Amino acid sequence: MALSTAYWESQTFLTANRLNLFGLLAEDPLDAATVAERLSLDSTAARLFLNALVGLDLLVRDGEAYANGPAAAAFLVPGTPHYLGNAFRYADGLYAPWADLEKTLASGDPAVPPADYLTDADPARTHAFVMGMHGRALGIGTALVGLLDLTGRQRLLDVGGGPGTYSALLCGRHPELTATVLDLPAVCAVAEGIVAGMGMAERVAFAPGSYLDGLGLPDGQDVVLISGVFHRETPTTCNDLIRRAADALEPGGLLAVADVFTDPGGATPAFAALFGLNMRLTAPDGQVHADADVARWMADAGFGQVDTRPFPPPMPHRLVTGVKP
Ligand SMILES: C[S@@+](CC[C@H](N)C(=O)[O-])C[C@H]1O[C@@H](n2cnc3c(N)ncnc32)[C@H](O)[C@@H]1O
């Protein structure tokens, strides 16, 4: 029963985020009639909606007044430092493709081609995607910075670095580090503004291009970070990227691959297995890999000291690192 109705919870939450209910309630607690009036909702439906959000612990109610609960206040109010509403809006946009999962299962083709959200074809959508990645990366990046000791390292290449958030956070932690973000041109154009806003324009450079172009990666690196990229690619492409990362690194250089990974066999954790399906809906080679396979690919490419670590819970990510001899 819980599985068959899990979308009730998603859609109640995502609709509240889309309507900016949490932004509205951040100003003042409001009763259902006032919320209905401000958001142009039917008043009876609005009361059911607000009560469901109380049930989900997103809102609290004091008499007739509804207010944001602690999680909503921390993560769902636009303009606050840990705002994740843009990242959740991305998930909201995938609701319809998930409803059509059967089509992607039959064809193997993504319901949402990457050109729709990573190019100039739809600049507003690409902007929203990159801002969503940035919001999420601000949270996850705090953990990455703690896991990845780059003391003494000076040059970082961030392959598929997206919004540049991880590069900026890592440069913030390590004063001698500079970074280059390699990503698609339309993504870099948005990321430049994000990095400048984080005060790191002097230390984070951009190399607009494709990591699939068959060319070498910019060389002379101390660290190559490949985060959130392998889930878009086949094992063949992942192996190719690992070998090109090895070529780009100086001896003693560090390769760090971060992603949502499964255990061997691909079925657990359940979130990671479902994430593989989500990636197939949005990228032609979208899938999920096992971290044990990535570790083996790195060892096969000549990396030593290969190590795998989970991000702190509840984050589903894992980090595989290796050192070029
Ligand atoms: C899920 S995001 C990961 C962003 C960031 N590294 C992170 O971990 O949050 C995947 C990134 O890969 C980039 N990407 C996809 N295909 C690419 C390609 N062929 N060349 C360069 N970047 C690509 C996307 O634009 C996107 O920024």
PDBQT file of the ligand as one rigid body, heavy atoms in Angstrom, charges set to zero:
ROOT
HETATM    1  C1  LIG A 401      24.819  15.623 -12.493  1.00  0.00    +0.000 C 
HETATM    2  S1  LIG A 401      25.798  16.874 -13.156  1.00  0.00    +0.000 S 
HETATM    3  C2  LIG A 401      27.168  16.863 -12.016  1.00  0.00    +0.000 C 
HETATM    4  C3  LIG A 401      27.650  18.239 -11.674  1.00  0.00    +0.000 C 
HETATM    5  C4  LIG A 401      28.658  18.291 -10.553  1.00  0.00    +0.000 C 
HETATM    6  N1  LIG A 401      29.923  17.691 -10.941  1.00  0.00    +0.000 N 
HETATM    7  C5  LIG A 401      28.093  17.615  -9.316  1.00  0.00    +0.000 C 
HETATM    8  O1  LIG A 401      28.573  16.546  -8.954  1.00  0.00    +0.000 OA
HETATM    9  O2  LIG A 401      27.156  18.158  -8.718  1.00  0.00    +0.000 OA
HETATM   10  C6  LIG A 401      26.530  16.205 -14.644  1.00  0.00    +0.000 C 
HETATM   11  C7  LIG A 401      27.301  17.257 -15.381  1.00  0.00    +0.000 C 
HETATM   12  O3  LIG A 401      27.906  16.660 -16.530  1.00  0.00    +0.000 OA
HETATM   13  C8  LIG A 401      27.847  17.610 -17.570  1.00  0.00    +0.000 C 
HETATM   14  N2  LIG A 401      28.003  16.949 -18.869  1.00  0.00    +0.000 N 
HETATM   15  C9  LIG A 401      27.135  16.091 -19.459  1.00  0.00    +0.000 A 
HETATM   16  N3  LIG A 401      27.632  15.698 -20.636  1.00  0.00    +0.000 NA
HETATM   17  C10 LIG A 401      28.836  16.333 -20.796  1.00  0.00    +0.000 A 
HETATM   18  C11 LIG A 401      29.818  16.311 -21.805  1.00  0.00    +0.000 A 
HETATM   19  N4  LIG A 401      29.697  15.559 -22.896  1.00  0.00    +0.000 N 
HETATM   20  N5  LIG A 401      30.930  17.070 -21.632  1.00  0.00    +0.000 NA
HETATM   21  C12 LIG A 401      31.084  17.843 -20.512  1.00  0.00    +0.000 A 
HETATM   22  N6  LIG A 401      30.184  17.874 -19.513  1.00  0.00    +0.000 NA
HETATM   23  C13 LIG A 401      29.059  17.124 -19.657  1.00  0.00    +0.000 A 
HETATM   24  C14 LIG A 401      26.494  18.252 -17.393  1.00  0.00    +0.000 C 
HETATM   25  O4  LIG A 401      26.410  19.493 -18.072  1.00  0.00    +0.000 OA
HETATM   26  C15 LIG A 401      26.423  18.382 -15.890  1.00  0.00    +0.000 C 
HETATM   27  O5  LIG A 401      26.934  19.614 -15.455  1.00  0.00    +0.000 OA
ENDROOT
TORSDOF 0
